[in-house]
Amino acid sequence: QVQLVESGGGLVQAGGSLRLSCAVSGRTVSVWGMGWFRQAAGKDREIVAGITWGGGTTYYPASMMGRFTISMDNAKNTMYLQMDSLKSEDTAVYYCAARTQVGTRGTTDGEYAYWGQGTRVTVSS
């Protein structure tokens, strides 16, 4: 089992920045990659970014490139999402997730076996 705990969400003004953290515990040796997803009210969950456990490979959908940066600190078993130039449309619950299947790109939520409880980000305009 792998446990994930997000933190760092909150209220921020448009144009501001936030850094989300995801602490990973449990059987981390089984983790191949991690990802950040978000779900706004009334919308489907969407991927924000993905990363391999060692941090060597990252993935961003085109819509997320430029303002979001995903990173890993393996010494701390923690994943981060740096969010800059935030917009009101970034308001959502952000989830971290872990995937265990070797070789997956992690571009879809179906590839992830473990999920955190989510942290809410609200961007005021």
Steps between C-alpha positions, in 0.01 A plus 500: 500500500602856434368797693486852358435821689469834322557840658553859397163591359320820593371832380717709270441803282513475125858535380638349819682174566456191712704189555320177573671208670420130498660286768538137399525216752459127513632269229675770298721242334198402292441849364594554134365851463289773651256758375295803588136523398231755564125510499301820485137514606277344238791389283686178436830428667795598283870439514726791584839329484675167539848392601699182539602404852862596439391831351674444169193519279213745526176539311276803456194518283518794262244694701718486814838586351670815611341577838530167685817319600505150645798370695609218730718499810576132546696562819178628655262274304314813402362627172435865433293710263611859459215708361572850371293775340187341636166572339147468630451197276772319697258483792451131576578218736847373420585135550827315494512145377748214469531235231677171534493356148847511351542700183173694515499861395240594754292719274161363607347453843433133429872432524514604864436258784531729802348840569525764766205669663544823307584857589284792395641792305289811461617782277320828548475745214 
